[in-house]
Amino acid sequence: MQTETAPTLSLVPSDEEQAIRASVRGICLGFGEGYPRTCQEAGLPPTELWEALSAAGFTGINIPQQWGGGGLGMSGLTLVAEEIAASIGMTTLMLVVSPAIAGTILSLHGTPEQQERWLRGIAAGTTKVAFAITEPDAGSNSHNLRTEVRRDGDRYLLSGQKTYISGVEDADAVLVVTRFRRPDGVLGKPTLCIVDVDAPGFTRDPIRLPYLGPDRQWTLFFDDVEVEPDRIVGGEEGGLAVTFDGLNPERVIAAAGANGLALHALEKAAAYANERAVWSTPIGAHQAIAHPLARGKIEVELARLMTQKAAALIDARAGALAGEASNMAKFAAAEAAVHCVDAAIQTHGGNGVATEYGISDMWWMARLLRIAPVSEQMILNHVAQHALGLPKSY
C-alpha cells in the first residue's frame, strides 16, 4: 500500500491547534449552553452558530485551499467538531454531511466544473449539502439500494426513497447515493447525484424523534426528479469506492462529536461532584462517584487518540487502513460518550434529568451514535473480517 503523504500523529497540540480550539470554544460559548434546545424548541436549525463559525473559516477548514478552504483536512475538521460538542454539548450534523462527506467526495471525484460550483460555497459555509444513502430496506447494506437514476434523453430521472437523512431543512442540495438503471434494465453500481432541495418531484416528511439537538431527520421521496448531467458525481456508475471516500470522514467527524459530548459531560459532572456536598463532604471524594468518571475519562482519551489517527490516515489517503481506523474511532467514541453521559447523569442524581442542568439533553444523541452512522455490530463485523481475517458473518 502506498499513500500520497506519510501520515503524522502529533501527540503535543500545536499552537495552531490550540488557537483553533480556543476560537471555536469562544464562538460557541457566546451563544450559551442553552442554545441548542432554544433552536430545537423554535423548530429552527442552528443557523446563527453556523454563520459565526463559517465567518471564522471553521466550517470549511478541511476543504483544499484552492477552493477557499482552510486546507487542514479531516484532522482540522475533527478539532472543530469536537470543540463544538465539548463547549455546548451539541453535535453539528451539518458539519458531518456538508464539509466532511460532500466536501470530501467532491474534492476527490468532482469535475473541475463541479468543484468550482460547489466547493467554494461549502468552504465558505454559504452552501450546505446534505447526504442521503440510508433506505428503509437498505440500512447498513448499501449493496441493496433501490433508489435509482436512469437516462432520459440528455438528462437523468431519479426515483426512490431515503430515510433518516439529516439536516435537509437547512440544506441547499442533497448528495444522493442511488444506483444506475442501465438501458438493458439491469440495476447497476452506485451513482451519486446532487439534487436541489426545491427540485420538482422531491418531497420530504419529518421523522418524530426524542430531543437530539436542533438538527432534524427526514424521509425523502424522489418522483422522477430531473438530474442534469453536470450533477452526476464520479460518473454514471462511480461505485462504492466514491461513496466510501465520504463515509470514512462521516465516521470520523461523528466520532469527534461523540468525544466532545463525552468531554462536556465529564466537565459538568466533575464540577458538580466538587461542589455538591453531602454530610459535609464533596460527593467527588467518594469512589462510587469518582471511579465511573475516571473510567470515562480514560475511555474518551483513548477514543480521541484513535479519532486523531483515523483523521491522519484519511488525510494521507491510506485506503483500507483509514477505513479500519475510522470504524474503530467511531465505535470507541460512541461507547465513551454513552458511558460518560450516563456517569454524569448518575453523578447529578435527580438533577441529572432536569433540563436546567443540560445533562440529559446529551443522552439521546450519545445513544444514537452507537447506531448511526454505522451500528456497532457492523463495525465489529468489519473488524472481525478485515482486521482479524475471520469468515464473513453476514
C-alpha positions, 0 to 999 in steps of 0.5 A: 500500500502506498499513500500520497503523504506519510501520515503524522500523529502529533501527540503535543497540540500545536499552537495552531491547534490550540488557537483553533480550539480556543476560537471555536470554544469562544464562538460557541460559548457566546451563544450559551449552553442553552442554545441548542434546545432554544433552536430545537424548541423554535423548530429552527436549525442552528443557523446563527452558530453556523454563520459565526463559525463559517465567518471564522473559516471553521466550517470549511477548514478541511476543504483544499485551499484552492477552493477557499478552504482552510486546507487542514483536512479531516484532522482540522475538521475533527478539532472543530467538531469536537470543540463544538460538542465539548463547549455546548454539548451539541453535535453539528450534523451539518458539519458531518454531511456538508464539509466532511462527506460532500466536501470530501467526495467532491474534492476527490471525484468532482469535475473541475466544473463541479468543484468550482460550483460547489466547493467554494460555497461549502468552504465558505459555509454559504452552501450546505449539502446534505447526504442521503444513502440510508433506505428503509430496506437498505440500512447498513447494506448499501449493496441493496439500494433501490433508489435509482437514476436512469437516462432520459434523453440528455438528462437523468430521472431519479426515483426512490426513497431515503430515510433518516437523512439529516439536516435537509431543512437547512440544506441547499442540495442533497448528495444522493447515493442511488444506483444506475438503471442501465438501458438493458434494465439491469440495476447497476453500481452506485451513482451519486447525484446532487439534487436541489432541495426545491427540485420538482418531484422531491418531497420530504416528511419529518421523522418524530424523534426524542430531543437530539439537538436542533438538527432534524431527520427526514424521509425523502421521496424522489418522483422522477426528479430531473438530474442534469448531467453536470450533477452526476458525481464520479460518473454514471456508475462511480461505485462504492469506492466514491461513496466510501471516500465520504463515509470514512470522514462521516465516521470520523467527524461523528466520532469527534462529536461523540468525544466532545459530548463525552468531554462536556459531560465529564466537565459538568459532572466533575464540577458538580461532584466538587461542589455538591456536598453531602454530610459535609463532604464533596460527593467527588471524594467518594469512589462510587462517584469518582471511579465511573468518571475516571473510567470515562475519562480514560475511555474518551482519551483513548477514543480521541487518540484513535479519532486523531489517527483515523483523521491522519490516515484519511488525510494521507489517503491510506485506503483500507487502513483509514477505513479500519481506523475510522470504524474503530474511532467511531465505535470507541467514541460512541461507547465513551460518550454513552458511558460518560453521559450516563456517569454524569447523569448518575453523578447529578442524581435527580438533577441529572434529568432536569433540563436546567442542568443540560445533562440529559439533553446529551443522552439521546444523541450519545445513544444514537451514535452507537447506531448511526452512522454505522451500528456497532455490530457492523463495525465489529463485523468489519473488524472481525473480517478485515482486521482479524481475517475471520469468515464473513458473518453476514 
